[in-house]
Amino acid sequence: MYQKPFVGKASDYSKKRNWLSLPENPDKAVDLFFLYPSSCEDPLADTICSVDNLIMHIVAKRNFAQQACAFEPVANMFAPYWRQVNGTKLSKMSFEEVDQAEWSEPRTDVYAALDYYFENLNQGRPYFLAGHSQGSRLSYMVLSEYMKEHPDYYKNMIAAYCIGDSLTKTYLKENPHVKAAQAADDLGVVVSWNTEGPANKGKPSLVVAPGAVSINPLNWRTDDTPAGPELNLGSFVPHLLDPGMDELPVRADAVIDLERGTVMVTDPAFEKYTITAITGLDDMESVFGPASYHGCDYTFFYLNIRENARLRAKTWFETK
């Protein structure tokens, strides 16, 4: 039984217009089901934006290109449009208010999209679940509740990439069927991290929760063994106004801060790519801290994510 009744009527996922990505002829052996991050940047929209909000569609397409497309050579790409918390309201909301809002219409839409995907589109293929930020927070709901009710779907999940929002020890204890990734090739696990610089240590962040756990996206370890830039296959910085990315002349390093539970990029050369610097919005610092690389959680490690997905898919077919 689901924990709470659903809020509102679900969007109709039999309609193609309610899908950001819907392949007509899936030709790969595995799928990706992707939940984009906060993409409704419309100050005139309600706290929960409509599923057809034009600004959300534009920004979601950009985020899809800069994040989900890391998986494109590996998987058939499925991504629904879904009602979500308006990004322009987040800085004025408490964690509890955001959580309550996400359990309303956003949850209703995401579960309905999953129902339609599994019943009509998946055809029994193994799949990745992936998200970023608000999309990852919804993914945690999916893993804790939806998948608990649908073990027949859950058993075919290769891995869930819940990046840009905290996987916590408390969540794992409360949901023993959910396992944190421990290596580059384990299956049915959650791959999670938040990317920061050292100046964020001790600072509040909307996406960093107490007891967070991470895996290092370069050496795929969960201890504090540093991974140098020589392990990085390529670091990128996303464009703000179009789906493009620029490859950086230096590559990000990565080390887990075990106390904070985040991935630290220690090279000062990257400080110009904090979310505050990229967006030019001072209120981003109050939300994410002074040295958050939230906007680059995927792009700093883009090609490593791609190769890791390829490895996990390969491992799936070798072991299953």
TINU-150157 format. One line per field, with one value per residue (C-alpha): residue number from 1; residue in one letter; x, y, z; chain. Coordinates in steps of 0.5 Angstrom, whole numbers, plus 500, padded with zeros to 3 digits. Example, Ala and Ser with C-alpha at 12.3 -4.5 7.8 and 13.67 -1.06 7.14 Angstrom:
2
seq c(1|2)
type c(A|S)
c1 c(525|527)
c2 c(491|498)
c3 c(516|514)
mol c(A|A)
//
This chain:
320
seq c(1|2|3|4|5|6|7|8|9|10|11|12|13|14|15|16|17|18|19|20|21|22|23|24|25|26|27|28|29|30|31|32|33|34|35|36|37|38|39|40|41|42|43|44|45|46|47|48|49|50|51|52|53|54|55|56|57|58|59|60|61|62|63|64|65|66|67|68|69|70|71|72|73|74|75|76|77|78|79|80|81|82|83|84|85|86|87|88|89|90|91|92|93|94|95|96|97|98|99|100|101|102|103|104|105|106|107|108|109|110|111|112|113|114|115|116|117|118|119|120|121|122|123|124|125|126|127|128|129|130|131|132|133|134|135|136|137|138|139|140|141|142|143|144|145|146|147|148|149|150|151|152|153|154|155|156|157|158|159|160|161|162|163|164|165|166|167|168|169|170|171|172|173|174|175|176|177|178|179|180|181|182|183|184|185|186|187|188|189|190|191|192|193|194|195|196|197|198|199|200|201|202|203|204|205|206|207|208|209|210|211|212|213|214|215|216|217|218|219|220|221|222|223|224|225|226|227|228|229|230|231|232|233|234|235|236|237|238|239|240|241|242|243|244|245|246|247|248|249|250|251|252|253|254|255|256|257|258|259|260|261|262|263|264|265|266|267|268|269|270|271|272|273|274|275|276|277|278|279|280|281|282|283|284|285|286|287|288|289|290|291|292|293|294|295|296|297|298|299|300|301|302|303|304|305|306|307|308|309|310|311|312|313|314|315|316|317|318|319|320)
type c(M|Y|Q|K|P|F|V|G|K|A|S|D|Y|S|K|K|R|N|W|L|S|L|P|E|N|P|D|K|A|V|D|L|F|F|L|Y|P|S|S|C|E|D|P|L|A|D|T|I|C|S|V|D|N|L|I|M|H|I|V|A|K|R|N|F|A|Q|Q|A|C|A|F|E|P|V|A|N|M|F|A|P|Y|W|R|Q|V|N|G|T|K|L|S|K|M|S|F|E|E|V|D|Q|A|E|W|S|E|P|R|T|D|V|Y|A|A|L|D|Y|Y|F|E|N|L|N|Q|G|R|P|Y|F|L|A|G|H|S|Q|G|S|R|L|S|Y|M|V|L|S|E|Y|M|K|E|H|P|D|Y|Y|K|N|M|I|A|A|Y|C|I|G|D|S|L|T|K|T|Y|L|K|E|N|P|H|V|K|A|A|Q|A|A|D|D|L|G|V|V|V|S|W|N|T|E|G|P|A|N|K|G|K|P|S|L|V|V|A|P|G|A|V|S|I|N|P|L|N|W|R|T|D|D|T|P|A|G|P|E|L|N|L|G|S|F|V|P|H|L|L|D|P|G|M|D|E|L|P|V|R|A|D|A|V|I|D|L|E|R|G|T|V|M|V|T|D|P|A|F|E|K|Y|T|I|T|A|I|T|G|L|D|D|M|E|S|V|F|G|P|A|S|Y|H|G|C|D|Y|T|F|F|Y|L|N|I|R|E|N|A|R|L|R|A|K|T|W|F|E|T|K)
c1 c(500|502|504|500|494|495|494|491|489|496|498|496|502|499|500|506|506|508|514|521|524|520|524|519|524|528|534|539|538|537|533|534|528|530|527|530|532|528|527|521|524|518|517|509|508|505|509|507|508|503|506|506|509|513|519|520|520|525|530|528|531|537|538|537|542|547|546|541|545|551|547|545|550|548|541|534|532|525|524|517|515|512|509|515|516|518|525|524|520|525|530|524|522|524|526|520|516|519|519|511|510|514|510|504|503|510|509|503|506|512|509|504|509|513|506|505|513|513|506|507|514|519|518|522|529|533|534|537|534|537|536|539|537|529|529|534|529|523|528|529|521|521|526|523|516|514|519|517|510|513|519|518|520|525|529|531|534|541|543|540|544|541|546|545|541|543|543|543|544|538|534|538|536|529|529|533|531|535|543|548|553|560|564|564|560|555|548|541|544|544|550|550|554|554|560|563|569|573|570|563|565|561|556|549|546|539|542|547|543|546|549|550|554|557|561|567|565|573|575|568|571|567|573|577|582|583|582|587|585|588|582|577|576|573|570|565|561|554|551|546|542|543|544|551|557|565|570|575|582|583|580|576|579|575|575|570|569|567|564|560|558|560|565|570|574|580|583|582|582|574|572|570|565|561|553|553|559|555|548|551|545|547|542|545|550|545|541|547|553|559|563|557|558|551|550|556|555|554|558|565|565|560|564|566|559|558|563|560|554|557|560|554|550|556|556|548|548|554|551|544)
c2 c(500|507|511|517|518|522|529|531|528|525|528|523|519|516|523|524|531|529|526|530|524|518|513|511|505|503|499|498|493|497|503|510|513|520|525|532|537|544|546|551|558|562|567|568|560|557|554|547|549|546|540|544|550|553|555|548|545|549|548|541|540|543|539|533|534|536|530|525|524|522|515|516|511|506|506|508|515|516|522|525|532|532|537|540|545|552|553|561|559|554|559|562|555|551|544|541|546|543|536|537|540|534|529|532|533|532|525|524|525|521|515|515|516|510|506|508|506|499|497|500|502|498|491|487|491|492|500|505|510|517|524|530|535|535|529|525|527|524|518|517|517|512|507|507|507|505|500|497|496|493|488|486|492|493|487|489|496|496|502|509|515|520|525|532|530|527|519|519|513|514|513|507|504|506|503|496|494|500|499|504|503|500|499|501|495|493|492|494|500|507|512|518|525|532|536|542|545|546|552|549|545|547|551|549|547|545|538|536|533|530|523|523|518|518|514|518|518|517|511|509|508|510|512|518|516|521|521|525|529|523|519|524|522|530|535|540|546|547|553|557|559|553|545|546|545|547|542|545|545|542|536|535|531|528|526|524|528|523|528|532|526|530|529|535|538|541|544|552|553|550|556|560|554|555|555|562|564|560|563|570|570|571|568|561|562|562|556|552|555|559|553|549|545|543|545|541|535|531|535|535|527|527|521|517|517|514|509|507|506|502|498|496|494|490|487|486|482|478|476|476)
c3 c(500|498|504|502|498|491|490|484|477|474|467|461|459|453|450|447|449|456|454|453|450|448|443|437|436|442|439|445|450|456|458|462|465|467|472|470|476|478|471|472|472|471|477|474|475|481|487|483|476|470|466|460|462|457|461|464|457|455|461|462|455|456|463|459|454|459|464|461|455|458|458|450|447|452|453|450|453|456|460|462|463|470|475|480|485|481|482|483|489|492|496|500|502|508|507|510|505|499|502|503|496|492|496|492|485|483|486|483|476|477|479|473|468|471|471|463|462|465|462|455|454|457|455|460|459|464|466|469|474|474|476|479|484|485|480|485|491|487|485|492|493|487|490|498|496|489|488|494|492|485|486|479|476|482|480|473|475|474|478|480|479|484|483|486|493|499|500|507|512|516|509|508|515|514|507|507|500|498|497|496|491|494|487|480|478|483|481|484|487|488|486|489|490|491|488|493|494|501|502|503|509|515|511|510|503|501|498|503|509|515|515|507|503|497|492|488|481|479|483|485|492|498|503|502|497|493|485|481|475|471|472|469|462|461|465|462|464|462|458|461|455|451|451|450|454|454|455|460|460|466|469|476|481|487|494|499|505|510|515|510|505|499|493|494|488|491|485|486|478|479|483|477|476|483|482|484|479|473|474|477|482|489|493|490|496|501|498|496|500|497|494|491|484|484|477|475|479|472|467|471|471|465|461|467|468|461|462|469|466|460|465|469|463|461|468|468|462|464|471|470)
mol c(A|A|A|A|A|A|A|A|A|A|A|A|A|A|A|A|A|A|A|A|A|A|A|A|A|A|A|A|A|A|A|A|A|A|A|A|A|A|A|A|A|A|A|A|A|A|A|A|A|A|A|A|A|A|A|A|A|A|A|A|A|A|A|A|A|A|A|A|A|A|A|A|A|A|A|A|A|A|A|A|A|A|A|A|A|A|A|A|A|A|A|A|A|A|A|A|A|A|A|A|A|A|A|A|A|A|A|A|A|A|A|A|A|A|A|A|A|A|A|A|A|A|A|A|A|A|A|A|A|A|A|A|A|A|A|A|A|A|A|A|A|A|A|A|A|A|A|A|A|A|A|A|A|A|A|A|A|A|A|A|A|A|A|A|A|A|A|A|A|A|A|A|A|A|A|A|A|A|A|A|A|A|A|A|A|A|A|A|A|A|A|A|A|A|A|A|A|A|A|A|A|A|A|A|A|A|A|A|A|A|A|A|A|A|A|A|A|A|A|A|A|A|A|A|A|A|A|A|A|A|A|A|A|A|A|A|A|A|A|A|A|A|A|A|A|A|A|A|A|A|A|A|A|A|A|A|A|A|A|A|A|A|A|A|A|A|A|A|A|A|A|A|A|A|A|A|A|A|A|A|A|A|A|A|A|A|A|A|A|A|A|A|A|A|A|A|A|A|A|A|A|A|A|A|A|A|A|A|A|A|A|A|A|A|A|A|A|A|A|A)
//
